[in-house]
């Protein structure tokens, strides 16, 4: 049946009313009623069209697109969190506009989800008509008088009071306590208020009243208050709905979707202001003549047209993938407004504790300059053979590749939980590498030295057999990524184990000799021509040097960390000679073992150090490398949990487990491509029952720890390149740094932070960072190849 238009209705009115005589028959009356009611029936197709139109308007308004004008406002409320059940205290609430021509004041006591629930005290004040339509100052003075009258009956004394202001009109909020009225609704027409900050108007009125000390903490839409005041026992409530004198909805939105905020992390409650939906005539197909007549006779024709009905069935029909529960609000928005105020107070307190905890990790330029200076001093002492936390070990690598190296070389790579054997072919067409990875079980890494080197030989034999190299004698480079004092290119005395290794009877021994002894024990025909023992950092420098002749620094930031560089031979006291260069293995992971890093070390660093297998050693490494950053984060999370900042103060069993928080999680959590919900998913997979607030704070902890690590690393590199520049008496140095290590390569911000720090601390050095492709394997072969080239030149 066609909808009855205005014209049809007028014809029937003419037929039924004066001056026509007689009344319609009962059947005619019934037909007329049915025709009128038929207009109010809405089909599923029409509902889906409305749903799509509303969603499109929401997304348009969130994106900040002004043309065409969106049909809903999507206003940020700056409420960034929902309650989690620990909120406690006494709060004052002022409600204006939630229930028509009245104002309500409440005293709400929150006891937390476990505490005894108390009913709020409240008093309602009728707002005179002349106040609703008069000057704005008159309205806010009336509100201030109502507050004083209410408090006069309570034993509050002179204590400071926190107030939540429920102001149920369309506003533009620029902060939790800053809100500008856009337009009056619900029969209010007070002059001089639209375009003004209503919080400031209320504060001015309270000050004029001068009776009580009241701090207006938050201004809250009644819809937001309804969402925040729901019973926590049912679960987190993230949508608010008001269907009363007016209607509106709010919900928790990802902040990255709200263009006006310019934020990419966290969440914010959005007031949809959907009462104005259909200003673009999107609801035209379901509008009746009665709706139009009512709209034209209202105070604001053309606005505030939508009312939602048959709620549960409609939501189930249109959003079948969503399990939605509707929880009636008990006291309008009063409890919820108090909860917004309480949540704001909780977040402010937690923010202070978080910032106090992380403050030592935010390094100043002065601290970084001091660290750079200390490292330069330690470098000089180490080179001169004086006591220093930097060993500055000669590697007997005297040149970088020049590109002419050719031939087949074997390489061994031991520096972590995996061991590699490689066949490297250097030809005019490039470098060809064949390799196989073998695992080093923990019981082997921490067992006897014989057991470890026997395992290494077994891996070499297996590789040679698979590659058809049994019986061949190829020059071999052994990347051994642990602190060694080299007595020659093929002699290296292990100083101490790092990275979780602790095999017995190895420290103080020549590792090449240990390898050869293991070959004898194997009792197989093996010919190993060990030309060079190579630190992985040196290998990284040499690997990048094959492609770039300016590469004179090597840097590792992975499981561990270290650096090397080309030093003037005249500065190396332990090696005779005044001309040429010598690559120095700094072993900078031990920097600060003499206590010089005490000014930068935190309580959490101390906890990680004491729980390690080498307490008091490798202090710089424990503040930078991938083996330890996750543990630092874990200890910070434990501390914040004990202070009630995280996880509602509940002790989480999985956080008690050492190494549960892997450093790779820092890289994942800090990725710019991840939304907060994905960060939550990563953490929940670890068994952490967290809220979005928790996820955001965990993110900040990860950022602080990784940023400090990158800055410390950058300060170290700055010390090295400045040393090279001063060695050569240059005003400007152009140098490249070859880098390897998963933390540097995979963390989304680490490399940038290192480079920025170097640029700031060494402005006279133009430094390029080159990521190594298989530095420890290819680099060992290149060290061997360069040694063979130099030896051949010497013979010639």
CORZI-V39113 format. One record per backbone hydrogen bond with DSSP energy under -0.5 kcal/mol. CO is the residue of the C=O (numbers start at 1). NH is the residue of the N-H. Records with the same first field share a line. If there is no record, write none. Layout:
BEGIN
CO = NH / NH
END
This chain:
BEGIN
3 = 5
5 = 9
6 = 10
7 = 11
8 = 12
9 = 13
10 = 14
11 = 15
12 = 16
13 = 17
17 = 20
25 = 29
26 = 30
27 = 31
28 = 32
29 = 33
30 = 34
31 = 35
32 = 36
33 = 37
34 = 38
35 = 39
36 = 39
37 = 40
38 = 41
43 = 47
44 = 48
45 = 49
46 = 50
47 = 51
48 = 52
49 = 53
50 = 54
51 = 55
52 = 56
53 = 57
54 = 58
55 = 59
56 = 60
57 = 61
58 = 62
59 = 63
60 = 64 / 65
61 = 64
62 = 259
75 = 271
76 = 173
78 = 80
79 = 269
85 = 113
87 = 112
89 = 110
91 = 108
92 = 164
93 = 106
94 = 96 / 166
95 = 104
96 = 168
97 = 100
100 = 102
101 = 127
102 = 97
103 = 125
104 = 95
105 = 123
106 = 93 / 108
107 = 121
108 = 91 / 110
109 = 118
110 = 89
112 = 115
121 = 107
123 = 105
125 = 103
126 = 128
128 = 131 / 132
129 = 133
131 = 134
132 = 189
134 = 191
135 = 139
136 = 140
137 = 141
138 = 142
139 = 143
140 = 144
141 = 145
142 = 146
143 = 147
144 = 148
145 = 149
146 = 150
147 = 151
148 = 152
149 = 153
150 = 153
151 = 154
154 = 156
156 = 159
161 = 163 / 215
162 = 92
163 = 217 / 218
164 = 94 / 166
165 = 167 / 220
166 = 96 / 168
167 = 169
170 = 182 / 183
171 = 173
172 = 180
175 = 178
176 = 219
178 = 174 / 175
179 = 181 / 198 / 199
180 = 172
181 = 195
185 = 188
190 = 193
191 = 136
193 = 196
196 = 181 / 198
197 = 201
198 = 202
199 = 203
200 = 204
201 = 205
202 = 206
203 = 207
204 = 208
205 = 209
206 = 210
212 = 214
213 = 161
214 = 216
215 = 163 / 217
218 = 165
220 = 167
221 = 225
222 = 226
223 = 227
224 = 228
225 = 229
227 = 230
231 = 234
232 = 235
236 = 238
238 = 252
240 = 250
242 = 248
246 = 244
248 = 242
249 = 272 / 273
250 = 240
251 = 253 / 270
253 = 268
254 = 257
255 = 258
257 = 259
258 = 261 / 262 / 263
259 = 262
266 = 255
268 = 253
269 = 77
270 = 251 / 272
271 = 75
272 = 73 / 74
273 = 276
274 = 277
275 = 305 / 306
276 = 279
278 = 281
281 = 284
283 = 286 / 287
284 = 287
288 = 292
289 = 293
290 = 294
291 = 295
292 = 296
293 = 297
295 = 298
298 = 301
300 = 303
310 = 314
311 = 315
312 = 316
313 = 317
314 = 318
315 = 319
319 = 322
322 = 324
325 = 327
326 = 328
331 = 333 / 334
333 = 337
334 = 338
335 = 339
336 = 340
337 = 341
338 = 342
339 = 343
340 = 344
341 = 345
342 = 346
343 = 347
344 = 348
345 = 349
346 = 350
347 = 351
348 = 352
349 = 353
350 = 354
351 = 355
352 = 356
353 = 357
354 = 358
355 = 359
358 = 361 / 362
359 = 362
361 = 363
364 = 368
365 = 369
366 = 370
367 = 371
368 = 372
369 = 373
370 = 374
371 = 375
372 = 376
373 = 377
374 = 378
375 = 379
376 = 380
377 = 381
378 = 382
379 = 383
380 = 384
381 = 386
382 = 385
383 = 573
389 = 391
393 = 585
394 = 486
396 = 398
397 = 583
407 = 426
409 = 424
410 = 477
411 = 422
412 = 479
413 = 420
414 = 481
417 = 440
418 = 415 / 416
419 = 438
420 = 413
421 = 436
422 = 411 / 424
423 = 425 / 434
424 = 409 / 426
425 = 427 / 432
426 = 407
427 = 430
430 = 427
432 = 425
434 = 423
436 = 421
438 = 419
439 = 441
441 = 444 / 445
442 = 446
444 = 447
445 = 502 / 503
447 = 504
448 = 452
449 = 453
450 = 454
451 = 455
452 = 456
453 = 457
454 = 458
455 = 459
456 = 460
457 = 461
458 = 462
459 = 463
460 = 464
461 = 465
462 = 466
463 = 467
464 = 468 / 469 / 470
465 = 468
469 = 472
472 = 474
474 = 529
475 = 410
476 = 531 / 532
477 = 412 / 479
478 = 480 / 534
479 = 414 / 481
480 = 482
483 = 495 / 496
484 = 486
485 = 493
488 = 491
489 = 533
491 = 487 / 488
492 = 494 / 511
493 = 485
494 = 508
496 = 483
498 = 501
503 = 506
504 = 449
506 = 509
509 = 494 / 511
510 = 514
511 = 515
512 = 516
513 = 517
514 = 518
515 = 519
516 = 520
517 = 521
518 = 522
519 = 523 / 524
520 = 523
524 = 526
526 = 528
527 = 529
528 = 530
529 = 476 / 531
532 = 478 / 534
534 = 480
535 = 539
536 = 540
537 = 541
538 = 542
539 = 543
540 = 544
541 = 545
542 = 546
544 = 547 / 548
548 = 551
550 = 552 / 736
552 = 566
553 = 738
554 = 564
555 = 740
556 = 562
557 = 743 / 744
558 = 626
559 = 627
560 = 558
562 = 556
563 = 586 / 587
564 = 554
565 = 567 / 584
567 = 582
568 = 571
569 = 572
571 = 573
572 = 575
580 = 569
582 = 567
583 = 395 / 585
584 = 565 / 586
585 = 393
586 = 391 / 392
587 = 590
588 = 591
589 = 620 / 621
590 = 593
591 = 620
592 = 595 / 597
595 = 598
597 = 600 / 601
602 = 606
603 = 607
604 = 608
605 = 609
606 = 610
607 = 611
608 = 612
609 = 612
612 = 615
614 = 617
618 = 622
620 = 623
621 = 624 / 625
625 = 628 / 629
626 = 630
628 = 632
629 = 633
630 = 634
631 = 635
632 = 636
633 = 637
634 = 638
635 = 639
636 = 640
637 = 641
638 = 642
639 = 643
640 = 645 / 646
641 = 644
646 = 649
647 = 650
651 = 653
652 = 655 / 656
653 = 656
654 = 657
657 = 660
660 = 662
662 = 665 / 666
663 = 666 / 667
664 = 668
665 = 669
666 = 670
668 = 671
671 = 674
675 = 678 / 679
676 = 680
677 = 681
678 = 682
679 = 683
680 = 684
681 = 685
682 = 686
683 = 686 / 688
684 = 687
687 = 689
688 = 690
691 = 695
692 = 696
693 = 697
694 = 698
695 = 699
696 = 700
697 = 701
698 = 702
699 = 703
700 = 704
701 = 705
702 = 706
703 = 707
704 = 708
705 = 709
706 = 710
707 = 711
708 = 712
709 = 713
710 = 714
711 = 715
712 = 716
713 = 717
714 = 718
715 = 719
716 = 720
717 = 721
718 = 722
719 = 723
720 = 724
721 = 725
722 = 726
723 = 727
724 = 728
725 = 730
726 = 729
733 = 735 / 766
735 = 768
736 = 552 / 553 / 738
737 = 770
738 = 555
739 = 772
740 = 557
741 = 745
742 = 746 / 747
743 = 747
747 = 751
749 = 753
750 = 754
751 = 755
752 = 756
753 = 757
754 = 758
755 = 759
756 = 760
757 = 761
758 = 762
762 = 765
764 = 733
765 = 767
766 = 735
768 = 737 / 770
770 = 739 / 772
772 = 774
774 = 778 / 779
775 = 779
776 = 780
777 = 781
778 = 782
779 = 783
780 = 784
781 = 785
782 = 786
783 = 787
784 = 788
785 = 789
786 = 790
787 = 791
788 = 792
789 = 793
790 = 794
791 = 795
792 = 796
END
